[in-house]
Amino acid sequence: MSRIASRPISHLLDIHLDSWRGYVVLGAILGMFLVLAGRAIYLQSLRHVFLQQKGDALASRVVELPAHRGMISDRTGEPLAISTPVESLWANPSAAQLTAQQLKQLAAVLNMPESEIKAKLAQTDKEFVYIKRRLPPSQAEAVTKLGIAGLAMQREYRRYYPAGEVAAHLLGFTGLDDSGQEGMELAYQNVLAGVPGSRRVLKDRKGNIFEDVESILSPKPGQDLTLSIDMRLQYLAYRELQAAVIANKAKAGAIVVLDAKTGEILALANTPSFNPNNREGVKPWQMRNHAVTDEYEPGSTMKPFTIAAAMDTGRYTPDTLIDTENGSYVIGTKRIRDAHPHGMLTVSQVIQKSSNVGASKIALTMTPEYMWTAFHNAGFGTVPQVGFPGAASGSLRPYEKWRTIEQATMSYGNGISVSLLQLARAYTVFTNHGVLKPVTMLKLNGPAAPGVRVFSAKSADAVIPMLESVISPEGTAPQAAIEGYRVAGKTGTAHKPDRGGYSADKYIASFIGFAPASNPRLIIAVMVDEPSAGQYYGGTVSAPVFKKVMQGALRQLDVAPDKEITQKPIPATVTGEDEST
């Protein structure tokens, strides 16, 4: 009985112990809940900012908004360099898990090796990697249709040059980051580039943007740039220069067209050239702007400066006689020769016949300091402030180091080096009554800068008829004559320096002149490097280029003739060309 009675008591004890355990468990659960609630309250109130920052770091991104690069146009407003929107493909390597089939499809659409794409996607330590930039619209659309997770498009701008190779050396080009690399694109990078903007976006774990949060900074577009170039003249100059280089089997050529009064560069071309829209396979030497950055010995195109400086001494007039000693003159152990022998020549005839002997004799009557100062003031040996990267200064050695033979040879352009642009600028002293004008590649919206006086107006003006006589049938450049216009100019034919001396069969053929001579409107300088088709004189190689470009330019600019039109034929051959030796 007692055993039977004890069972209910034991059962009650069991129930009592189970309830106690329940309370313990319940208490533990309530304690944990209170801890979690407290933690939640702590994080939501005291640590809210910290958590928000962490969340943003995982999902929020600041995306750069590229600025639209300013347009470059010619003086009439014709676009020369414009930026068009394009899409660039990028990826988050850790999120872009491409299957073998997707990789194959992407490589086919992008026309890229699969290995190259794999290498880019292997950079898992980065969150942003470009796969391919500046895709054509059709290619960008095809990539988007693939719908591959972890890949996205970003808007950028691609530079386009409508004139192609015609103005390549002048404009230069931009790189992948849309910054200027050469030419005017580089020189005016700060003006054209603008300021990028930015916006904050939210991205999912695959790197896809699903919400624009805010615009932080709007992009500021770059400023437009208006050049002094007239594309009508640029096309004309490039076409004729290229034809001459091909016809004469030359190594290269360059041409500069200046406004004779303002110094504005209306055309500047080089050949060989390149297409700035597609530079694949282009060699570095093809990108050289020969007209601005290359130096060469100008030959007899320097003689007018020697004569103007000499007349400023008061010892010479255009009619002063010079004994050219039958074309041979010895200085120490060196001999100076003329291409064609003459006896007594006037100062004017020294220019007309391009006598090296005559120029040397005149130069040696001046002190080295005086002659150096005249050349220096004309811009030789100094960088022309044209705002173009890499503009050459040329070489004009200090007069204290001149030997007698060096002073003599510099009078006809040997032992001194110039760029074609530098020489073209120097000739503004003859189109502006002795005043050297600054040159510019930007269109002037006001009056031209006053310039610096180099020669007296009397001496500079007296040189013009001498330069006109060069174009006559008796001169060295009758092929530069233009019907209906008075033309003034000077030929130059110089041996190229080679291994401490001068090459026997490599020449620089040049011609520089202006028209109309009565009231000059344009200066055109032409240089052809190493013509090898039989002719190498400036009067037969470069003068015809000058004629064609000047003739077309005067017509396009509607410049009135200043000479009575005659039917007298112009000789097809040069009778008295110079050769600087």
FIDO-921977 format. One record per residue: residue in one letter; z, x, y of N, C-alpha, C in turn. Coordinates in steps of 0.02 Angstrom, whole numbers, plus 50000, padded with zeros to 5 digits. Example, Ala and Ser with C-alpha at 12.3 -4.5 7.8 and 13.67 -1.06 7.14 Angstrom:
! residues 2
A503905066049716503905061549775503905066049835;S503545064249888503575068449947503945064550002;
//
This chain:
! residues 581
M500005004249939500005000050000500005004350062;S500435009550056500455014150114499795017550125;R499435019050066498785022350074498275017650106;I498355011450085497885006450113498015005550186;A498675005650203498855004650274498675010550317;S498655016350286498505022450326497775022850347;R497335019650311496615020250327496435017450395;P496715011650414496555009150481496805013750535;I497395016850524497665021350575497205027350584;S496995030250527496535036050531495885034150565;H495665028250549495045025950581495125025350657;L495705022850677495835022350749495865029150781;L496165033950744496185040750772495475043550780;D495055042150732494355044550736494005041650797;I494115035250809493805032050867494055035050932;H494715036450933495015039350993494705046251008;L494635050250954494355056950964493625056550986;D493225051950961492515051250981492465049251054;S492895044851077492875042851148493035048651193;W493495052751172493675058651213493085063451220;R492775064251165492175068751167491635065851212;G491575059351209491075056051252491215057251325;Y491875056651341492045057851412491895064951434;V492005069551387491855076651404491115077551417;V490715074751371489975075351379489755071851443;L490035065851454489845062151515490035066051578;G490635069151575490845073051632490395079051644;A490195082051588489735087851595489075085751626;I488815080051602488175077551629488235075951703;L488805072551720488905070951791488965077251833;G489295082351805489365088751842488695092051854;M488285092051802487615095051808487205091051859;F487265084451857486885080351904487095081851976;L487755082651985488005084252052487745091052076;V487735095752028487475102452046486735101952067;L486345098352027485635097652043485535093852108;A485945088652119485885084852181486055089252241;G486585093252232486775097852286486235103052300;R485945105452245485405110352253484805107352289;A484655101052269484095097652301484215096552375;I484835094452390485005093352461484965099952499;Y485195105352468485185111952499484465114152513;L484035113352462483345115652470482955111252519;Q483095104752519482715100152562482935100552635;S483535102752645483785102952714483805110052741;L484195114252709484295121052735483715125752719;R483375124552664482825129152644482145125852649;H482085120752689481445117052695480885121552721;V481015125252773480495129552803480255134752754;F480745137752717480565142852669480105140052615;L480275134152589479875131152536479185129152561;Q479165126752624478515124852652478055130952657;Q478335136652677477945142752682477685144952614;K478115144352564477895146252497477335141752471;G477405135352486476875130752465476225132152500;D476275133352564475665134952602475345141252577;A475765146052557475485152452534475065151452471;L475245146452431474885145152370474265140852381;A474285136252430473735131452439473375132052505;S473705134752557473415134852623473075141652636;R472495141452667472135147552684471855146952755;V471825152652789471495152952854470795155752843;V470285151852858469585153752847469275155652913;E468935161452915468595163652976467955159652987;L467845157753049467235154253068466795159053108;P466225161153080465815166153115465545163353180;A465485167753230465215165753295464455166553294;H464115162053327463385162353331463185168053377;R462785172753351462575178553389462065176453443;G462125179553501461685177753557460955179353541;M460505175653571459795176653561459535182153607;I459055186053583458705190953624458005188153637;S457805188053700457145185453718456785190353764;D456135189553771455765193653817455815190653887;R455485193653936455565191554006455315184454018;T454885181853974454625175053983455025169853943;G455525172153906455925167553865455715167153793;E455215170953772455005170753702455535173853658;P455765170453605456295173153562456075179453525;L456495184553527456355190853491456845191853434;A457455189153441457965189653389458395183453391;I458405179753336458785173553333459195173353269;S459745169653270460185169053212460115162053182;T460015161853117459955155553081460525154953031;P460815148853023461375148052976461145148752904;V461535152252864461405153152793462065152452755;E462025151852689462615151352647462705157752607;S463325159952602463495165652559463945163452503;L463825165952443464205163952384464795168652374;W465395165752366465985169852353466385166752296;A466875170552272467265168152215467985170552220;N468425166552188469115168752176469125171152103;P469115177852092469025180452024469525177751973;S470145176651994470645174151946470515166851927;A470155163251969470025156151955469335154951925;A468895159751935468205158951910468155161651839;Q468245157351791468205159251720467545156551693;L467025160651699466355158451680466245159351605;T465935154351576465715155051506465095159451505;A464925161651446464325165851438463705162151463;Q463675155651449463105151651470463085151051546;Q463665149851577463695149351650463505155951684;L463725161451655463565167951683462815169251680;K462515167351625461795168151617461415163951667;Q461635157751676461305153251724461375155851795;L461965158051814462085160551881461675166751896;A461645171351848461245177451856460505175751866;A460265170751830459565168851836459415165851905;V459875161551929459765158451995459805163552051;L460285168252047460375173252100459905179152093;N459565179552036459125185352023459535191752026;M460105191651992460555197351989460705199051917;P460845205351902461045207151833461725204051816;E461805201851756462435198951735463005203951742;S462855210251730463375215451734463655216051805;E463225215151854463455215651924463915209851942;I463755203851918464195198051930464855198951894;K464825201451832465435202751794465895207551830;A465595212851858465995217951893466355214951954;K466015210451988466325207352046466895202652026;L466785198951972467295194251949467875197751913;A467795204151897468325207851864468875210051913;Q468755209151977469245211152028469775205752036;T470165204751985470655199351984471245200452032;D471295206452059471835207752107471655204952176;K471045202352183470815199552247470735192052240;E470795188552296470695181352296470015179452327;F469675184452355469035183052388468555188852375;V467995187452343467485192452329466795189252340;Y466385192652380465705190152388465305191552325;I464955186452301464495187352245463805189252272;K463555185452320462925187052353462915183752421;R462685187452470462705184952539462015182752562;R462035178052609461435175652643460895173152594;L461085168052558460615165152510460095160752545;P459485160752522458995155952546459235148852529;P459035143852569459275137052557459155134552486;S458575136052458458425133652390458885136852339;Q459045143252349459485146752303460205144152309;A460425142952370461095140252381461175133452349;E460655129352355460675122652325460705123152249;A460325127852220460325128552147460995130852121;V461335135252158461995137552137462495131752140;T462465127852192462925122152200462855117252143;K462235116152121462105111452066462405113752000;L462525120351993462825122851931463545120451924;G463885119251980464565116551979465075120951944;I465025127351954465475132051921466135132551960;A466705131351926467355131551958467515138651982;G467825139152039468025145752066467505148852112;L466905145752116466385148152161466345143552222;A466205146352279466155142252339465655145552388;M465415141552434464945143852486465315144752552;Q465095149752590465365150752657464785151452706;R464835147952762464305148052813464315154652851;E463725157852855463635163952894462975163152933;Y462785168652968462165168553006461735174552986;R461095173352983460625178652967460165179753027;R460055186053045459635187753103458905187553082;Y458495184653125457775184253111457395186853171;Y456875190853158456485194053210455755191653206;P455565186853248454895183953244454325188953252;A454425194153293453885198953305453825204153250;G454285204353203454235208953147454195216153169;E453715219853141453655226953153453425228653224;V453155223853260452895225253327453435227553375;A454035224753369454585226553415455185229253377;A455085231753316455645233753274456065239353304;H455735244553329456105250253356456465248553421;L456205243853456456515241753519457145237553506;L457085232653462457635227953450458165230853403;G457955234853354458415237053303458535231453253;F459145231153225459305225953176460055225553167;T460285220453131460995219653116461115220753042;G461745222253025461935223252956462165216752924;L462455217252864462685211352827463235207652864;D463635211352903464175208052940463935205653008;D463285205653019462975203053080463135207253142;S463315213553133463425217953190462825222553199;G462675224453261462085228453276462105235253245;Q461535237353216461495243853183461045248753222;E460535246253255460065250553291459815246853352;G459485250553397459145247653453459585243553499;M459275238453529459635234253577460185230153543;E460105228853478460635225353441461275229453441;L461205235953436461785240353437462025241553508;A461565242753554461745244353623462145238753656;Y461975232453640462295226753671462685222653621;Q462985226053571463385222653520463935218453551;N464295221053599464855217453628464635211253667;V464035211253692463775205553729463515200153681;L463165202353629462835197653583463305194653531;A463825198453511464205196653452464625190253459;G464925189053516465375183353522466035184753487;V466455179553482467125180153453467195175153396;P467345177453334467415172753278468005167953289;G467955162053259468505157253261468845156953194;S469295152053185469645151353121469885144153113;R469995142153050470265135553035470705136152973;R471205131752969471655131652911471425126152863;V471375128052799471155123252748471635123352689;L471595118152647471975117852585471495118652527;K471695122952479471275124152421471655122352357;D471295120152306471605118952242471665125452203;R471935125052143472065131152105471425134752085;K470855131452089470215134552074469885137652135;G470215137052192469945139952253469485135452292;N469405129252271468975124652306469345121352365;I469015120852422469315117752481469295110152472;F469875106952478469885099652472470125096152535;E470345100052585470565096852647470565101852705;D470285099852763470355103652824470995101552858;V471445106352870472085104652900472045104752976;E471795110453003471765110953076471275116453097;S471045115853158470635121053188471085125353231;I471145131853212471595136253248471255139153311;L470635141353302470265144353358469525142953350;S469225139953400468515138553397468115144953409;P467575146053372467175152153383466835151953452;K466805157753482466475158453547465805161853537;P465255158353548464595161353536464455167153582;G464035171753558463835177553598463365175553655;Q463305180053702462865178753759462145180453742;D461685176853771460975178453762460785184453805;L460265187953783460035194053817459295193353833;T459115194253896458415193853917458165200853932;L457675203153894457405209853902456855209853955;S456695215853978456145216754026455465216453991;I455475216753925454855216953886454435210753897;D453775211753902453295206353903452925206653836;M453045201753793452775202053725452015202053723;R451695199453774450965199853775450745207153779;L451085211053820450925218153826451175222053765;Q451725219753737452005223153678451515222753620;Y451255216753607450765215953553450135220253567;L449905220153628449315223953647449435231453636;A450005233953660450155241153655450215243253582;Y450565239253542450665241053472449995241053435;R449585236153447448945235653412448495241753427;E448435243553490447995249153508448285255853485;L448935256553489449245262753466449145263553391;Q449265258353354449195258653281448475260353262;A448005257353297447295258653282447125265953295;A447395268853349447255275853365447565280553315;V448175279153293448505283453244448115283353178;I447875277553159447495277053097446825280653104;A446475279453159445815282453170445845290053174;N446385292653202446445299853210446855303153155;K447025299253103447415301653046448025305553071;A448385302553116448965305753147449605304353108;K450095308453121450755307653089451135301853119;A451105301153185451475295853219451195294953289;G451435289853323451235288753392451745284553429;A451725284953495452195281053536451855279253602;I452085273653631451805271453695452355268053735;V452345269153800452815265953847452415263053904;V452565256853922452255253553980452805251754029;L452765254554090453275253454142452985249454200;D453415245454230453255242654295453325248354345;A452785250054380452765256054422453245255654482;K453435249554501453865248754560454595247754543;T454735243954490455425242154473455735246554419;G455315249954379455575253854324455725249654262;E455555243254262455665239154203455185241254147;I455445241654086455025243254028454695236854004;L454045236554011453675230453992453435230653920;A453375236653892453185237353822453405244253799;L453605244553736453805250953706453695250253631;A453235254253604453055253553534452985260253500;N453085260253435453015266253393452655264453330;T452325269253302452025268453236452065275153200;P452235275253136452325269453092452955265553110;S452935259153089453495254753105453775251953039;F454185246853044454485243652986454625236353002;N454735232452950454895225452959455655224552959;P455965222953015456695222253016456955216252977;N456505211652959456715205852918456785207652844;N456475213152824456515215352754456485222952753;R457075226152753457085233452758457135236852690;E457025233152637457055236052571456505241352563;G456705247352545456225252752534456015256452597;V456275254552655456085257852718456435264652722;K456035269752739456305276552745456615277552814;P457135281752819457465282852884456985285052939;W456495289352922456045291852974455605286353003;Q455505280952964455115275352991455485271553045;M456145272253046456545268653096456635272653160;R456365278653163456455282853223456065279953282;N456405279453337456085277053399455815283253435;H455205285253416454925291453442454895291553519;A454775285953549454695285653622455335287153659;V455915285953627456555286553662456975292353636;T456985293353571457445298153542457125304853524;D456465305153518456135311453499455955315653560;E456005322153553455815326753607455185330653586;Y454765332153634454165336053621453985339853685;E453575344953678453345348653736452765344753769;P452835343153832452355338453864451685341553881;G451625348053879450985351153897450805349853969;S450175349053982449925348854051450115342654091;T450435337754059450675331954097451235334054145;M451485340354138452005342954184451705345854248;K451065347354247450755350854304450825347154371;P450775340554374450855337154438451535338454471;F452055339354431452715340754459452755347854488;T452415352454455452385359254481452015359354548;I451465355654551451065355554613451445352054669;A451775346454655452145342854707452705347154735;A453055350654689453605355054712453335360654755;A452765363454735452465368954773452245366654842;M451945360654847451725358154913452325356754958;D452895355054928453495353854969453755360355001;T453545366154976453745372355007453365373555073;G452825369955082452415370855141451895376255135;R451855379755078451375385155070450715382855040;Y450695376655017450085374254984449865367555012;T449215366455010448915360055024448435358554967;P448165352754962447695351354908447085355854908;D446925358854966446315362954971446465370454966;T447085372454957447245379554951446905382354889;L446585388154897446215391254842446665395554799;I446545395054733446915399054683446405402554639;D446495409054631446055412954587446295412254515;T445935408754474446135407654404445865413054357;E445565418154385445395424354350445005423154286;N444525418854291444075417454235444455415154172;G445015411554184445375408454129445815412954088;S446005418854114446445423354077446905427054125;Y447555426754111448045429554158448605432854118;V448745439154131449245442954093449895443354132;I450445441654098451115442354126451515446654078;G451655452854097451995457454052451565458853992;T451825457053933451445458053871451125451553846;K451185446253886450925439653865450295437953905;R449865434153874449245431953907449215424353909;I449075421653967448985414453976448235413153981;R448005408053945447285406553944447155399253963;D446565398253989446305391454001445815389653946;A445775383353930445305381153879444585382453901;H444465381953967443805383253995443885387854056;P443545393454058443645398254112443365395754179;H443725397354232443505395754300443705401654345;G443425401854404443585407054452444065404254505;M443825403654566444225400854621444245393254616;L444845390554615444935383254612445415381254668;T445305375454696445795372754743446395370154704;V446945368754738447525365854705447335359354671;S446925355354704446695349054674446315350354610;Q445895355454610445495357054551445915359954494;V446475363154512446925365454459447165359554417;I447295353854451447485347854414446875344854380;Q446325344454415445715341254387445475344954324;K445455351554328445215355554271445775357354223;S446395355854243446985357254204447035364754187;S447045368754239447075376054231447785378454221;N447915381354163448575384354150448695390354195;V448165394254205448225400254247448395398254318;G448045393254344448175391054412448885388454421;A449115384354373449805381654377450315387254372;S450185392254329450655397754322450715401854386;K450145403254417450155407154479450525403454534;I450415397054539450765393054590451515392954576;A451705392154513452415391754495452785398154512;L452465403854501452795410254512452885411954585;T452615407954630452755408954702453395405254723;M453675401354678454305397854692454875401554658;T455475400954684456055403954651456235399754590;P456505402754538456715398854479457195393254497;E457655394554543458145389454561457805383354594;Y457325384854638456975379454673456575375254623;M456215378554578455795374954530456235371054481;W456795374054459457245370454413457525364254447;T457705364854510457995359154547457495353454552;A456865355154565456345349954569456265346354502;F456235350154448456165347154382456785342954364;H457375345754379457995342254363458045335654402;N457875335854465457905329854506457405324554483;A456875326754449456375321954422456615319054355;G457215320954334457505317954274457455322054211;F457135327954214457065332054155457715335554139;G457885335754074458515338854054459115334254060;T459005327954077459555323154083459385316854044;V459885313454019459775307353980459585301654028;P459015298354017458855292554059459335286854044;Q459665284254094460165279054085459815272354074;V459555271554013459165265653997459545260653955;G460155262553933460545258053893460305257553822;F460005262853796459735262853728460075268453689;P460345266953629460715272153592460265277853570;G460515283853578460145289753555459605292153601;A459585289753663459065291953710459115299553720;A458555303053714458555310353718458575312753790;S458895318353800458935321353867458365326353879;G458045328453824457555333753832457905340453843;S457515345553856457795352253865457495355653926;L457935357553972457745361454032458265366954039;R458085372854017458555378454015458785380354085;P459405383054092459655385154157459195390454188;Y459065389854252458585394354285458825401654284;E459485402654278459735409554277459475413354216;K459275409754164459055412954103458295413354097;W457945410954147457215410954143456935418054147;R456475419554103456055425454112455425423454150;T455075428254175454475426854215453975422854175;I453865424854112453375421354071453595414154057;E454255413054052454505406354039454395401854100;Q454515404454159454395400454219453655398654223;A453215403354205452505402054208452305396654158;T452545397154096452335392254045452635385354057;M453235385154087453535378554101453125374754153;S452745378354194452335375054245451815370554213;Y451605372154151451125367854117451405365054052;G452075364354050452385360353998452555363753933;N452565370353930452795373953871453475377053887;G453935376853837454605379453849455075374353880;I454845368253886455235362653910455085356753864;S455585352653850455475346853807455695340453841;V455355335053824455485328553855455405323153802;S455645317153817455465311353778454915307753815;L454535303553780453985299953813454255295253867;L454815292053853455115287653903455325291653965;Q455605297453953455835301754008455235303754052;L454675305454021454085307454058453795301554097;A453775295754065453515289854099453935288254161;R454585288854154455025287654211454895292754266;A454795299154248454685304354298454065302754341;Y453565299554312452955298054350453065292654403;T453645289354402453775284554456453835288054524;V453925294754525453945298254589453275297954623;F452725297254584452055296954613451845289754630;T452185284954602452025277954617452505275054669;N452995279054691453485276654740453595281854795;H453065285354813453075289954871453625295154865;G453705298054805454175303554797454865301554773;V454995295054761455655292554740455655291154665;L456145293954630456225292754559456605286254548;K456305281654509456625275154497456995275154430;P457565271854426457895271054361457485266354317;V457545267154251457185262754205457685258154171;T457455252354151457895247554119457515243554066;M457865241454014457585237153963457795229853973;L458175228554025458385221754041457985219154101;K457835212854099457465209854154457885209854218;L457585212054272457925212054336457875205154368;N458445202654391458445196154425458495196854501;G458525203054522458545204454594458115210454609;P458185213354668457785219154686457965225154644;A457475229554635457585235554595458055240354631;A458375244654593458825249754622458415254354667;P458715257154719458345261054768458045267554741;G458355270654691458085276854665458315282954705;V458065288854683458265295254714457635299054735;R457655301554796457065305354821457035312154787;V456445313854762456325320254728455855324554769;F455285321654791454795325254831454705321354897;S454435324754945454265321355008453705316454993;A453675311055033453145306055023452455309255032;K452405314155078451755317355091451515321055029;S451955324954998451755328854939451615324254879;A452045319254867451945314754810451295310854817;D451165308454878450545304554889449935308954883;A449995315354901449425319954897449225321354825;V449695320554778449545321754707449105316154678;I449155310154705448785304454676448035305554675;P447715307754730446985309054725446825314554674;M447275319254665447165324454615447155321354545;L447625316754533447655313354468447065308654459;E446805305954513446195301854508445595306054488;S445575312254512445005316554495445005318354421;V445585317954388445615319354316445205314154277;I445165308154305444805302654271444055302854286;S443855306954331443145307354350442745310754295;P442085310254298441675313754247441785321254246;E442015324154302442145331354304442845333154280;G443265328154268443945329354247444025329654172;T444655329654149444795330354078444895323654042;A444865318054080444985311554047444535306154073;P443875307054073443445301554094443495295454049;Q443745296253988443815290553943444395285953962;A444775287854013445315283554037445085279054094;A444475279954117444225276054174444165268654156;I444325264354205444295257154196443855254254251;E443355250554231442885247754279443245243154328;G443155244354392443435240154444444125242454469;Y444405247654439445065249854459445075257454470;R445445259454521445585266554531446155268454484;V446035273354442446515275554392446705282754405;A447355284254400447605291054408447985292954346;G447905299054323448275301054262448195308354246;K448505310354193448485317454172448515317954096;T448095322354070448065323753999448575329153981;G448745329353918449165334653892448995336053820;T448875342353804448735344453735449145350553721;A449665349853681450125355453670450175357053596;H450175363453580450325365653512451055363953496;K451175361953434451865360353414452245366753396;P452875367153418453285372953398453345373253322;D453345379353295453375380153222453635387053205;R454225387353173454515393553148454545399053201;G454845397453256454955402453308454355403653352;G453795400453339453195401153380452855394453388;Y452195394553388451815388353394451305387853337;S451245381753311450765380653257450055381353283;A449625383953241448925384953261448515378553255;D448745373853214448325367953201448695361253205;K449295361353235449665355053244449765353953319;Y449565347953342449565346553414449925340053430;I450145339653492450365333353522449835331753575;A449495326153566448995323953614449295318353656;S449305319253722449625314253764449215312753826;F449345307053854449045305153918449535300453953;I449605301454018450025296954058449665295654123;G449665289354143449325287554205449565280954233;F449275279054290449475272854322448875269754357;A448925263254370448385259554403448685253054432;P448345250154482447815253154523448105258854565;A447735264154574447995269954609448155268454682;S447795263654712447915261954782448595258554792;N448825254954742449475251554745449715250654673;P450005255954644450155256054572450575250154549;R450345247154494450695241554463451015243454396;L450655247554357450895249454290450835257054280;I451315259754243451275266554217451255266054141;I450785269554110450735269554037450715276654012;A451155278253965451185284853934451045284053859;V450595288253834450385287953763450475294853732;M450755295153673450835301353636450625300353564;V450185304853540449975304553470450155311253437;D450535310753384450805316653350450365318853292;E450135324953296449735328153244449105324253224;P448655322953271448005320053252447625325053209;S447295322753156446975327353109446285325153087;A445965320953128445295318553109444745322353145;G444915328053175444405331953210444535332653284;Q444765327353316444925327553388445685328253396;Y445895332353445446605333053457446785333653531;Y446285333153575446415333453647446695326753672;G447135327253722447415321153751446875316653781;G446345319753807445815315853839445385311953790;T445355314153727444945310653678445345306553628;V445995308053621446415304453573446845299253608;S447195301253661447685296753693447405292953752;A446935296053790446655292653848446315286053831;P445935285553775445635279053758446155273653744;V446735275453716447265270553705447525268153772;F447635272753818447845270953886447355266053916;K446715267553911446215263153942446245256053915;K446265255353849446255248753819446875244653837;V447455248053836448075244553851448105242853926;M447935247653969447955246554041447455241054061;Q446865241354033446355236454049446585229354031;G446855228653971447095222053949447705219753989;A448145224454005448755222754042448595220454113;L448155224054146447965222154215447655215154216;R447265213654165446955207054161447485201654148;Q447945202954102448455198054086448935196854145;L449065202154183449515201454241449145199354304;D448495198354297448075195954353448125200554413;V448055207054400448075212054454447365212754482;A447305212154547446645212354579446345219354576;P445685219754565445345226354565445395229554634;D445375236254635445415239854698444835244754705;K444305243554665443735248154667443095244154656;E442575246254690441935242854683441665244054613;I441445238754581441175239254514440485242354516;T440385247554476439735250854472439485250654400;Q438865252454392438565252554325438465259754300;K438765264554336438685271454317439045272754250;P438685275354200439005276454135439515282054138;I440035281354097440545286454092440405290854031;P440405297454039440265301853982440735300453923;A440455300953864440845299553804441245305553781;T441105311353808441465317453787441805320553846;V442325324353832442715327653884442415334453898;T442355336053963442015342253981442495347853997;G443125346454009443565351854030444285350654010;E444405349253946445075347753923445525353953926;D446175352553934446665357853935446965358953866;E447205364953855447575366353793448125371153811;S448755368953806449315373053826449485378053772;T449455384353789449605389653741450065394753772;
//
